[in-house]
């Protein structure tokens, strides 16, 4: 256990330097690791050996980052269907690997296998983002998350208080979460972004707030700018977005400049691609495709989970040379297709709804596209005085005018709910398309 923690701290100390490397140094580092992982996967992982042969590709064909586009994309759903023995390197005993479980948006269980070395690497990269935004080694660090993350911090870490999380269950009642967080008095408040919004709203409603973190981090769910500012206003502390997935952990994060999201390119190559798997230009929306530079037990090469983002060419004023994403646009199944052929980002709906002016009166909302021309908007009010047909009609009119939706083609139904259910992971998805 000591060697594991020592390894994390070693990787962490080295990782803190790389964001300040030159672009040439970073590219050389990436491409060397890329060549290594591609050859390794071809030699020892049945799935990738077969896929490379089917595509007529040899490891020697992949020399640079641009060559990645030669490799066919593998999507998460296809990956899930494989026998683990086809995904895990033949050089590892699968029984001795750590299992990381993810349910994703479908709720279907999926297991990732990592070695102890890879687990240490993941933790180091995760902590780099937090430290870059002000977290300190011995801070009281409280995380609102799913119970399966409760064991992420080891007993040794807790005893010597080195980057030790104290977890609060996202499934507890909101008022109980607030009481627990208040008792713990965190220096760092972290967790599912949607849950932090609900906690902030509960504090605002009750009028009692003795929770004063120095810094906050949100992940797992996308929230709008209004909600981010609301969290900062309630807690009087900066809030930073972080992004990633269970398969490769942290991949992008906001620094204190908040210009965009720095991509952890020394750990994972993040591409934004079109429908054919080709990289798109800066400023264009694309589907995120990951190539992990550290996964050897279960390599992930040109792996697509269904998230969307827009890349950014600008340099960050913070001085870090890691490239950036301009924005995270949500999941592909959150894109909204309209009868007139338009494809709308989920952000358009959420921003328009918030501009209607009910933020302080809405505890939670969810927008679900049931059919091409049918949207259901579920609203959990903060009190009992906003649920009315008059309000529903005004909201529908506002959305139709603001988003240029034709009444004859798009039906919007508003339903007020006593409680908004969360999914099995404890996340709060604000926008979902069922088509």
VOPAGU-2260 file (C-alpha; in pm, 1 decimal, decimal comma):
REM VOPAGU-2260
SITE   aa  ch    i         X         Y         Z
SITE  UNK   A    0       0,0       0,0       0,0
SITE  UNK   A    1     287,2     235,7      82,5
SITE  UNK   A    2     447,3     162,9    -253,9
SITE  UNK   A    3     116,4     245,5    -422,4
SITE  UNK   A    4      89,8     585,9    -254,1
SITE  UNK   A    5     456,0     655,1    -316,4
SITE  UNK   A    6     403,3     574,8    -682,9
SITE  UNK   A    7     107,4     815,7    -703,7
SITE  UNK   A    8     314,5    1095,0    -550,6
SITE  UNK   A    9     604,2    1019,9    -786,6
SITE  UNK   A   10     379,8    1031,6   -1094,1
SITE  UNK   A   11     212,6    1344,0    -957,4
SITE  UNK   A   12     540,9    1531,4    -909,5
SITE  UNK   A   13     646,7    1452,6   -1266,3
SITE  UNK   A   14     305,1    1527,8   -1413,6
SITE  UNK   A   15     298,2    1879,0   -1265,8
SITE  UNK   A   16     586,9    1983,7   -1493,3
SITE  UNK   A   17     451,3    1862,2   -1825,4
SITE  UNK   A   18     177,4    2127,8   -1874,5
SITE  UNK   A   19     461,0    2381,1   -1907,3
SITE  UNK   A   20     661,7    2188,1   -2165,5
SITE  UNK   A   21     694,3    2332,0   -2513,8
SITE  UNK   A   22     456,5    2212,4   -2784,6
SITE  UNK   A   23     745,8    2027,9   -2948,5
SITE  UNK   A   24     836,3    1844,7   -2626,4
SITE  UNK   A   25     475,1    1745,5   -2565,9
SITE  UNK   A   26     427,3    1619,3   -2919,9
SITE  UNK   A   27     746,0    1412,2   -2903,7
SITE  UNK   A   28     632,6    1265,2   -2570,8
SITE  UNK   A   29     283,3    1185,9   -2704,5
SITE  UNK   A   30     399,8    1025,7   -3025,2
SITE  UNK   A   31     656,6     803,9   -2857,1
SITE  UNK   A   32     391,4     675,1   -2613,8
SITE  UNK   A   33     142,6     640,6   -2899,5
SITE  UNK   A   34     379,3     423,0   -3105,0
SITE  UNK   A   35     449,2     209,5   -2798,1
SITE  UNK   A   36      84,2     150,1   -2709,5
SITE  UNK   A   37     -18,1      75,9   -3070,7
SITE  UNK   A   38     253,6    -186,4   -3113,9
SITE  UNK   A   39     177,3    -332,3   -2772,0
SITE  UNK   A   40    -196,7    -360,6   -2845,3
SITE  UNK   A   41    -129,6    -524,1   -3180,9
SITE  UNK   A   42     105,1    -780,3   -3022,5
SITE  UNK   A   43     -89,5    -867,7   -2707,5
SITE  UNK   A   44    -457,0    -769,6   -2736,2
SITE  UNK   A   45    -671,8    -995,8   -2960,7
SITE  UNK   A   46    -934,2    -729,5   -3038,5
SITE  UNK   A   47    -683,4    -476,6   -3167,9
SITE  UNK   A   48    -471,9    -736,7   -3348,4
SITE  UNK   A   49    -780,0    -844,2   -3543,7
SITE  UNK   A   50    -905,0    -489,5   -3608,7
SITE  UNK   A   51    -567,8    -375,2   -3738,2
SITE  UNK   A   52    -546,3    -674,0   -3972,0
SITE  UNK   A   53    -901,0    -616,2   -4098,9
SITE  UNK   A   54    -815,3    -252,5   -4171,9
SITE  UNK   A   55    -487,2    -347,4   -4340,0
SITE  UNK   A   56    -284,2    -153,6   -4082,6
SITE  UNK   A   57      47,1    -242,3   -3922,3
SITE  UNK   A   58     182,9     -72,8   -3607,9
SITE  UNK   A   59     460,5      73,0   -3823,0
SITE  UNK   A   60     195,0     270,7   -4012,4
SITE  UNK   A   61     119,5     476,5   -3699,4
SITE  UNK   A   62     409,2     716,2   -3652,1
SITE  UNK   A   63     240,2    1046,7   -3570,9
SITE  UNK   A   64     -76,3    1187,3   -3416,7
SITE  UNK   A   65    -216,1    1248,8   -3766,2
SITE  UNK   A   66    -184,3     875,9   -3840,6
SITE  UNK   A   67    -445,6     802,8   -3572,2
SITE  UNK   A   68    -720,4     873,4   -3825,3
SITE  UNK   A   69    -609,7     558,2   -4012,6
SITE  UNK   A   70    -731,0     343,6   -3722,3
SITE  UNK   A   71   -1103,0     257,5   -3721,2
SITE  UNK   A   72   -1303,4     396,4   -3430,5
SITE  UNK   A   73   -1439,3     148,1   -3179,5
SITE  UNK   A   74   -1754,2     257,6   -2999,6
SITE  UNK   A   75   -1839,7     189,0   -2640,3
SITE  UNK   A   76   -2136,2     -34,7   -2726,5
SITE  UNK   A   77   -1916,6    -254,6   -2945,3
SITE  UNK   A   78   -1648,3    -265,5   -2676,5
SITE  UNK   A   79   -1902,7    -380,7   -2418,3
SITE  UNK   A   80   -2005,4    -680,1   -2628,0
SITE  UNK   A   81   -1653,5    -825,5   -2634,4
SITE  UNK   A   82   -1533,8   -1108,3   -2414,0
SITE  UNK   A   83   -1295,6    -945,9   -2161,6
SITE  UNK   A   84   -1024,5   -1188,5   -2270,3
SITE  UNK   A   85   -1026,1   -1019,6   -2611,5
SITE  UNK   A   86    -982,2    -676,9   -2450,1
SITE  UNK   A   87    -724,0    -749,6   -2181,7
SITE  UNK   A   88    -357,5    -795,5   -2270,7
SITE  UNK   A   89    -234,6   -1155,5   -2270,4
SITE  UNK   A   90      57,3   -1038,0   -2056,5
SITE  UNK   A   91    -172,5    -978,4   -1757,9
SITE  UNK   A   92    -360,0   -1215,5   -1529,9
SITE  UNK   A   93    -709,6   -1071,4   -1546,4
SITE  UNK   A   94    -788,3   -1203,2   -1197,8
SITE  UNK   A   95    -518,6    -979,2   -1048,2
SITE  UNK   A   96    -632,0    -656,3   -1212,1
SITE  UNK   A   97    -838,1    -386,5   -1046,1
SITE  UNK   A   98   -1194,4    -361,1   -1176,5
SITE  UNK   A   99   -1351,0     -20,4   -1237,0
SITE  UNK   A  100   -1721,7     -36,4   -1305,9
SITE  UNK   A  101   -1917,9     210,7   -1510,1
SITE  UNK   A  102   -2285,2     199,0   -1602,1
SITE  UNK   A  103   -2277,0     488,1   -1849,0
SITE  UNK   A  104   -2594,5     642,8   -1980,3
SITE  UNK   A  105   -2767,0     310,8   -2049,7
SITE  UNK   A  106   -2732,7     168,3   -1700,3
SITE  UNK   A  107   -2576,4    -148,3   -1845,0
SITE  UNK   A  108   -2276,0    -251,9   -1632,3
SITE  UNK   A  109   -1935,2    -236,5   -1794,6
SITE  UNK   A  110   -1600,3    -329,5   -1641,0
SITE  UNK   A  111   -1263,0    -168,0   -1702,2
SITE  UNK   A  112    -948,0    -350,6   -1596,7
SITE  UNK   A  113    -640,3    -160,1   -1479,1
SITE  UNK   A  114    -308,1    -262,7   -1326,9
SITE  UNK   A  115    -181,1    -115,4    -997,0
SITE  UNK   A  116      62,0     102,4   -1192,3
SITE  UNK   A  117    -216,5     234,5   -1415,6
SITE  UNK   A  118    -437,0     300,0   -1112,7
SITE  UNK   A  119    -159,9     513,2    -962,3
SITE  UNK   A  120    -122,7     703,3   -1290,0
SITE  UNK   A  121    -497,7     776,2   -1301,8
SITE  UNK   A  122    -493,5     914,2    -947,4
SITE  UNK   A  123    -192,8    1134,5   -1020,4
SITE  UNK   A  124    -349,8    1287,1   -1331,8
SITE  UNK   A  125    -676,1    1336,2   -1142,1
SITE  UNK   A  126    -500,3    1523,0    -861,2
SITE  UNK   A  127    -297,6    1741,5   -1098,1
SITE  UNK   A  128    -611,3    1929,2   -1205,0
SITE  UNK   A  129    -720,8    1987,7    -844,1
SITE  UNK   A  130    -378,7    2103,7    -729,1
SITE  UNK   A  131    -352,7    2338,1   -1028,4
SITE  UNK   A  132    -668,9    2509,7    -904,3
SITE  UNK   A  133    -560,6    2544,0    -543,2
SITE  UNK   A  134    -616,5    2217,9    -357,6
SITE  UNK   A  135    -354,6    2141,1     -91,0
SITE  UNK   A  136    -225,9    1807,6      32,4
SITE  UNK   A  137    -392,3    1813,8     374,7
SITE  UNK   A  138    -713,2    1994,4     286,1
SITE  UNK   A  139   -1042,2    1860,9     419,6
SITE  UNK   A  140   -1173,9    1724,9      90,0
SITE  UNK   A  141   -1543,5    1633,6      72,6
SITE  UNK   A  142   -1684,9    1463,7    -238,5
SITE  UNK   A  143   -2055,9    1416,7    -314,8
SITE  UNK   A  144   -2059,6    1100,3    -522,2
SITE  UNK   A  145   -2188,0     747,4    -569,8
SITE  UNK   A  146   -2108,5     499,8    -287,5
SITE  UNK   A  147   -1892,8     284,9    -514,7
SITE  UNK   A  148   -1630,6     563,4    -500,6
SITE  UNK   A  149   -1611,9     552,3    -121,0
SITE  UNK   A  150   -1309,7     319,6    -128,4
SITE  UNK   A  151   -1104,9     533,7    -371,4
SITE  UNK   A  152    -911,3     672,2     -75,2
SITE  UNK   A  153    -701,3     415,6     111,5
SITE  UNK   A  154    -688,6     375,2     488,1
SITE  UNK   A  155    -325,0     487,9     483,9
SITE  UNK   A  156    -416,9     811,5     306,1
SITE  UNK   A  157    -679,9     882,7     570,3
SITE  UNK   A  158    -438,3     816,8     857,5
SITE  UNK   A  159    -163,0    1042,0     726,7
SITE  UNK   A  160    -409,8    1281,4     560,7
SITE  UNK   A  161    -261,8    1302,4     212,7
SITE  UNK   A  162    -520,1    1397,1     -51,0
SITE  UNK   A  163    -781,0    1202,7     144,7
SITE  UNK   A  164   -1144,0    1217,4      32,6
SITE  UNK   A  165   -1439,9    1201,6     265,6
SITE  UNK   A  166   -1739,8    1092,5      60,5
SITE  UNK   A  167   -2105,6    1188,5      96,2
SITE  UNK   A  168   -2361,8     968,8     -80,6
SITE  UNK   A  169   -2540,8    1133,2    -369,7
SITE  UNK   A  170   -2841,2     914,0    -282,7
SITE  UNK   A  171   -2892,4    1067,9      63,6
SITE  UNK   A  172   -3166,6    1328,3     100,4
SITE  UNK   A  173   -3044,3    1675,1       9,7
SITE  UNK   A  174   -3097,0    1817,8     358,3
SITE  UNK   A  175   -2896,8    1526,9     505,0
SITE  UNK   A  176   -2616,4    1590,9     255,2
SITE  UNK   A  177   -2606,9    1955,4     364,1
SITE  UNK   A  178   -2589,1    1857,5     733,0
SITE  UNK   A  179   -2304,4    1613,2     669,0
SITE  UNK   A  180   -2105,4    1860,5     459,1
SITE  UNK   A  181   -2158,5    2131,4     721,3
SITE  UNK   A  182   -2028,0    1900,4     993,6
SITE  UNK   A  183   -1719,8    1811,5     786,5
SITE  UNK   A  184   -1643,6    2179,4     709,6
SITE  UNK   A  185   -1456,8    2117,4     382,1
SITE  UNK   A  186   -1171,7    2321,3     240,0
SITE  UNK   A  187   -1250,0    2154,6     -93,6
SITE  UNK   A  188   -1604,1    2066,9    -201,8
SITE  UNK   A  189   -1618,4    1827,6    -494,5
SITE  UNK   A  190   -1873,1    1600,4    -661,2
SITE  UNK   A  191   -2139,0    1551,4    -924,7
SITE  UNK   A  192   -2214,5    1896,8   -1062,9
SITE  UNK   A  193   -2591,1    1846,5   -1061,5
SITE  UNK   A  194   -2582,3    1743,1    -697,3
SITE  UNK   A  195   -2381,3    2051,2    -601,5
SITE  UNK   A  196   -2648,0    2267,7    -765,9
SITE  UNK   A  197   -2920,6    2098,8    -559,3
SITE  UNK   A  198   -2715,8    2138,7    -241,2
SITE  UNK   A  199   -2665,0    2508,2    -316,5
SITE  UNK   A  200   -3038,9    2551,0    -375,3
SITE  UNK   A  201   -3120,5    2379,4     -46,9
SITE  UNK   A  202   -2880,0    2611,2     135,3
SITE  UNK   A  203   -3031,5    2916,0     -37,0
SITE  UNK   A  204   -3381,9    2796,9      53,6
SITE  UNK   A  205   -3299,8    2731,0     419,4
SITE  UNK   A  206   -3107,5    3055,8     457,6
SITE  UNK   A  207   -2839,7    2888,3     671,2
SITE  UNK   A  208   -2493,4    2848,9     526,3
SITE  UNK   A  209   -2186,4    2779,5     734,7
SITE  UNK   A  210   -2018,5    2581,1     454,0
SITE  UNK   A  211   -1722,3    2784,0     328,4
SITE  UNK   A  212   -1495,5    2584,5      97,0
SITE  UNK   A  213   -1189,6    2753,1     -50,4
SITE  UNK   A  214   -1240,2    2585,3    -388,6
SITE  UNK   A  215   -1500,3    2361,0    -560,7
SITE  UNK   A  216   -1487,8    2105,6    -840,6
SITE  UNK   A  217   -1773,4    1957,6   -1041,0
SITE  UNK   A  218   -1776,3    1660,2   -1274,8
SITE  UNK   A  219   -1987,8    1370,9   -1413,4
SITE  UNK   A  220   -2265,8    1602,3   -1540,6
SITE  UNK   A  221   -2285,8    1914,4   -1751,2
SITE  UNK   A  222   -2447,8    2219,4   -1598,2
SITE  UNK   A  223   -2517,6    2560,8   -1747,1
SITE  UNK   A  224   -2327,6    2883,8   -1679,5
SITE  UNK   A  225   -2610,8    3023,4   -1467,0
SITE  UNK   A  226   -2587,6    2723,2   -1234,5
SITE  UNK   A  227   -2208,6    2755,3   -1211,4
SITE  UNK   A  228   -2237,3    3118,6   -1108,0
SITE  UNK   A  229   -2514,9    3030,3    -863,1
SITE  UNK   A  230   -2292,4    2772,7    -688,7
SITE  UNK   A  231   -2012,1    3027,6    -658,6
SITE  UNK   A  232   -2251,6    3288,6    -521,2
SITE  UNK   A  233   -2390,2    3055,3    -253,5
SITE  UNK   A  234   -2053,1    2919,1    -136,8
SITE  UNK   A  235   -1840,9    3230,1    -203,4
SITE  UNK   A  236   -1575,6    3015,1    -369,8
SITE  UNK   A  237   -1459,1    2946,2    -727,4
SITE  UNK   A  238   -1612,6    2647,2    -907,6
SITE  UNK   A  239   -1416,7    2456,1   -1172,1
SITE  UNK   A  240   -1556,2    2212,6   -1426,1
SITE  UNK   A  241   -1377,2    1883,9   -1485,6
SITE  UNK   A  242   -1445,9    1625,3   -1753,0
SITE  UNK   A  243   -1364,5    1265,4   -1835,2
SITE  UNK   A  244   -1503,6     912,8   -1825,6
SITE  UNK   A  245   -1449,3     604,9   -1610,3
SITE  UNK   A  246   -1246,5     430,1   -1879,6
SITE  UNK   A  247    -963,2     686,4   -1883,6
SITE  UNK   A  248   -1054,5     904,9   -1583,9
SITE  UNK   A  249    -977,8    1279,6   -1602,0
SITE  UNK   A  250    -927,2    1409,1   -1957,6
SITE  UNK   A  251   -1001,5    1785,3   -1947,0
SITE  UNK   A  252   -1036,8    2052,6   -1681,0
SITE  UNK   A  253   -1071,3    2423,2   -1617,3
SITE  UNK   A  254    -774,4    2610,9   -1475,8
SITE  UNK   A  255    -824,4    2934,5   -1275,9
SITE  UNK   A  256    -830,0    3134,2   -1602,4
SITE  UNK   A  257   -1146,5    2944,6   -1713,0
SITE  UNK   A  258   -1065,9    3014,5   -2078,0
SITE  UNK   A  259   -1149,9    2659,7   -2178,5
SITE  UNK   A  260   -1077,4    2302,4   -2072,0
SITE  UNK   A  261    -712,4    2192,4   -2072,6
SITE  UNK   A  262    -680,0    1844,1   -2221,2
SITE  UNK   A  263    -451,1    1597,0   -2040,7
SITE  UNK   A  264    -267,5    1515,8   -2361,8
SITE  UNK   A  265      24,3    1350,6   -2183,2
SITE  UNK   A  266    -220,9    1087,0   -2061,4
SITE  UNK   A  267    -493,3    1063,2   -2326,1
SITE  UNK   A  268    -504,1    1182,7   -2687,5
SITE  UNK   A  269    -842,3    1350,4   -2727,5
SITE  UNK   A  270    -971,8    1397,9   -3081,9
SITE  UNK   A  271   -1294,8    1564,3   -3194,9
SITE  UNK   A  272   -1419,7    1383,6   -3503,7
SITE  UNK   A  273   -1692,1    1390,8   -3767,6
SITE  UNK   A  274   -1935,5    1109,6   -3850,8
SITE  UNK   A  275   -1664,9     932,2   -4054,6
SITE  UNK   A  276   -1410,7     941,9   -3773,4
SITE  UNK   A  277   -1193,9    1217,1   -3922,9
SITE  UNK   A  278   -1066,6    1499,0   -3702,4
SITE  UNK   A  279   -1265,8    1822,3   -3734,1
SITE  UNK   A  280   -1126,4    2174,7   -3733,5
SITE  UNK   A  281   -1099,6    2397,9   -3430,7
SITE  UNK   A  282   -1434,1    2561,1   -3351,6
SITE  UNK   A  283   -1640,8    2275,2   -3497,5
SITE  UNK   A  284   -1846,6    2040,7   -3286,5
SITE  UNK   A  285   -1717,4    1686,3   -3296,8
SITE  UNK   A  286   -1754,2    1353,4   -3122,9
SITE  UNK   A  287   -1481,9    1286,1   -2867,4
SITE  UNK   A  288   -1251,0     993,5   -2946,6
SITE  UNK   A  289    -992,8     883,1   -2687,6
SITE  UNK   A  290    -661,8     705,7   -2726,9
SITE  UNK   A  291    -514,7     629,9   -2387,5
SITE  UNK   A  292    -137,6     654,4   -2358,1
SITE  UNK   A  293    -126,0     473,4   -2023,8
SITE  UNK   A  294    -374,9     182,5   -2051,0
SITE  UNK   A  295    -175,4    -135,6   -2113,7
SITE  UNK   A  296    -380,7    -391,9   -1923,0
SITE  UNK   A  297    -685,8    -295,4   -2133,6
SITE  UNK   A  298    -573,6     -60,8   -2412,8
SITE  UNK   A  299    -819,0     195,9   -2547,8
SITE  UNK   A  300    -732,1     314,6   -2897,8
SITE  UNK   A  301    -968,1     539,1   -3094,2
SITE  UNK   A  302   -1235,8     470,8   -2835,6
SITE  UNK   A  303   -1561,2     666,8   -2865,9
SITE  UNK   A  304   -1799,7     706,6   -2570,7
SITE  UNK   A  305   -2052,1     938,3   -2738,8
SITE  UNK   A  306   -1958,2    1275,7   -2585,2
SITE  UNK   A  307   -1945,1    1593,1   -2794,1
SITE  UNK   A  308   -1709,8    1889,5   -2767,9
SITE  UNK   A  309   -1565,4    2187,2   -2954,3
SITE  UNK   A  310   -1186,9    2228,3   -2964,6
SITE  UNK   A  311   -1006,0    2560,7   -2927,4
SITE  UNK   A  312    -680,4    2682,1   -3083,9
SITE  UNK   A  313    -623,3    2974,5   -2847,2
SITE  UNK   A  314    -340,9    2981,1   -2594,6
SITE  UNK   A  315    -449,0    2997,5   -2230,9
SITE  UNK   A  316    -328,7    3304,2   -2036,6
SITE  UNK   A  317    -231,4    3071,8   -1749,2
SITE  UNK   A  318      84,0    2975,4   -1940,1
SITE  UNK   A  319       9,5    2602,9   -1965,8
SITE  UNK   A  320      78,6    2461,6   -2309,5
SITE  UNK   A  321    -182,6    2185,1   -2293,1
SITE  UNK   A  322    -436,4    2247,6   -2574,3
SITE  UNK   A  323    -796,6    2321,0   -2487,7
SITE  UNK   A  324   -1154,0    2233,3   -2557,3
SITE  UNK   A  325   -1372,8    2541,1   -2592,0
SITE  UNK   A  326   -1678,5    2368,3   -2451,1
SITE  UNK   A  327   -1822,8    2028,2   -2365,5
SITE  UNK   A  328   -2150,5    1989,7   -2552,0
SITE  UNK   A  329   -2299,2    1685,4   -2382,5
SITE  UNK   A  330   -2366,4    1338,2   -2506,3
SITE  UNK   A  331   -2453,2    1248,3   -2861,5
SITE  UNK   A  332   -2788,0    1113,7   -2738,7
SITE  UNK   A  333   -2861,4    1461,4   -2599,3
SITE  UNK   A  334   -2856,8    1624,9   -2942,6
SITE  UNK   A  335   -3206,4    1731,2   -3040,0
SITE  UNK   A  336   -3327,8    1671,9   -3395,7
SITE  UNK   A  337   -3612,6    1891,4   -3516,7
SITE  UNK   A  338   -3874,2    1819,1   -3785,5
SITE  UNK   A  339   -3726,0    2092,3   -4010,2
SITE  UNK   A  340   -3391,5    1908,1   -4017,5
SITE  UNK   A  341   -3207,7    2124,4   -3763,2
SITE  UNK   A  342   -2985,4    1959,6   -3504,1
SITE  UNK   A  343   -2985,2    2155,6   -3180,5
SITE  UNK   A  344   -2737,0    2143,6   -2896,0
SITE  UNK   A  345   -2895,3    2062,9   -2557,5
SITE  UNK   A  346   -2744,8    2388,3   -2432,5
SITE  UNK   A  347   -2985,2    2586,2   -2651,0
SITE  UNK   A  348   -3284,0    2442,3   -2463,8
SITE  UNK   A  349   -3136,6    2479,8   -2116,2
SITE  UNK   A  350   -3021,8    2838,0   -2173,8
SITE  UNK   A  351   -3360,5    2935,6   -2317,5
SITE  UNK   A  352   -3544,1    2778,6   -2025,6
SITE  UNK   A  353   -3323,2    2958,1   -1774,1
SITE  UNK   A  354   -3368,9    3288,2   -1957,5
SITE  UNK   A  355   -3740,7    3253,0   -1888,3
SITE  UNK   A  356   -3655,9    3379,0   -1540,0
SITE  UNK   A  357   -3757,2    3101,9   -1300,1
SITE  UNK   A  358   -3414,2    2986,2   -1184,3
SITE  UNK   A  359   -3472,8    3061,8    -816,7
SITE  UNK   A  360   -3813,5    2893,8    -828,3
SITE  UNK   A  361   -3707,3    2573,8   -1002,0
SITE  UNK   A  362   -3532,9    2308,3    -796,4
SITE  UNK   A  363   -3465,9    2086,7   -1097,2
SITE  UNK   A  364   -3573,9    2038,7   -1455,6
SITE  UNK   A  365   -3536,8    1778,0   -1728,0
SITE  UNK   A  366   -3602,5    1806,3   -2099,9
SITE  UNK   A  367   -3682,0    1482,0   -2284,2
SITE  UNK   A  368   -3742,4    1453,9   -2657,5
SITE  UNK   A  369   -3995,9    1173,9   -2679,6
SITE  UNK   A  370   -4058,3    1192,7   -3055,3
SITE  UNK   A  371   -3928,7    1403,7   -3343,8
SITE  UNK   A  372   -4195,2    1666,8   -3278,5
SITE  UNK   A  373   -4265,3    1609,3   -2907,5
SITE  UNK   A  374   -4073,7    1748,2   -2611,3
SITE  UNK   A  375   -4159,5    1687,1   -2246,7
SITE  UNK   A  376   -4032,6    1935,6   -1990,3
SITE  UNK   A  377   -4039,7    1809,8   -1632,7
SITE  UNK   A  378   -4011,5    2072,8   -1361,5
SITE  UNK   A  379   -3966,1    2020,3    -989,3
SITE  UNK   A  380   -4060,9    2355,9    -834,9
SITE  UNK   A  381   -3885,4    2502,5    -533,6
SITE  UNK   A  382   -4222,2    2587,0    -377,2
SITE  UNK   A  383   -4590,0    2529,4    -443,6
SITE  UNK   A  384   -4674,5    2853,0    -618,3
SITE  UNK   A  385   -4545,4    2810,6    -972,9
SITE  UNK   A  386   -4729,8    2504,8   -1100,4
SITE  UNK   A  387   -5007,9    2637,0   -1321,3
SITE  UNK   A  388   -5146,6    2605,2   -1671,9
SITE  UNK   A  389   -5092,2    2977,5   -1730,9
SITE  UNK   A  390   -4722,3    2940,4   -1651,4
SITE  UNK   A  391   -4697,3    2627,6   -1867,4
SITE  UNK   A  392   -4849,1    2810,7   -2163,8
SITE  UNK   A  393   -4616,5    3109,1   -2116,6
SITE  UNK   A  394   -4312,4    2880,4   -2097,9
SITE  UNK   A  395   -4414,4    2692,5   -2412,4
SITE  UNK   A  396   -4466,1    3020,2   -2600,3
SITE  UNK   A  397   -4127,5    3148,5   -2481,5
SITE  UNK   A  398   -3943,9    2835,1   -2598,6
SITE  UNK   A  399   -4120,4    2826,8   -2934,5
SITE  UNK   A  400   -4035,6    3190,7   -3004,2
SITE  UNK   A  401   -3684,0    3185,1   -2861,3
SITE  UNK   A  402   -3581,4    2866,6   -3043,2
SITE  UNK   A  403   -3784,6    2934,5   -3357,6
SITE  UNK   A  404   -3999,1    2623,8   -3316,8
SITE  UNK   A  405   -4308,9    2602,8   -3532,0
SITE  UNK   A  406   -4616,8    2530,8   -3325,7
SITE  UNK   A  407   -4756,9    2308,2   -3600,2
SITE  UNK   A  408   -4446,3    2089,4   -3604,1
SITE  UNK   A  409   -4326,9    2084,2   -3241,8
SITE  UNK   A  410   -4540,5    2009,3   -2938,2
SITE  UNK   A  411   -4407,6    2102,9   -2594,9
SITE  UNK   A  412   -4568,3    1953,7   -2285,2
SITE  UNK   A  413   -4481,7    2083,9   -1938,1
SITE  UNK   A  414   -4529,7    1866,7   -1631,7
SITE  UNK   A  415   -4470,5    1973,1   -1272,6
SITE  UNK   A  416   -4331,8    1701,4   -1046,3
SITE  UNK   A  417   -4296,4    1663,0    -669,0
SITE  UNK   A  418   -3961,4    1490,0    -710,5
SITE  UNK   A  419   -3721,7    1439,3   -1001,0
SITE  UNK   A  420   -3579,8    1085,0   -1008,4
SITE  UNK   A  421   -3205,0    1034,3   -1061,4
SITE  UNK   A  422   -3061,4     751,2   -1266,3
SITE  UNK   A  423   -2889,8     448,3   -1114,8
SITE  UNK   A  424   -2555,7     627,6   -1098,4
SITE  UNK   A  425   -2699,2     919,0    -902,8
SITE  UNK   A  426   -2654,9    1163,1   -1191,2
SITE  UNK   A  427   -2905,8    1424,9   -1303,1
SITE  UNK   A  428   -2924,8    1439,7   -1681,5
SITE  UNK   A  429   -3090,6    1767,4   -1780,0
SITE  UNK   A  430   -3146,2    1686,8   -2147,8
SITE  UNK   A  431   -3212,4    1355,2   -2317,4
SITE  UNK   A  432   -3330,3    1255,0   -2662,2
SITE  UNK   A  433   -3510,2     921,4   -2686,8
SITE  UNK   A  434   -3502,3     917,7   -3064,7
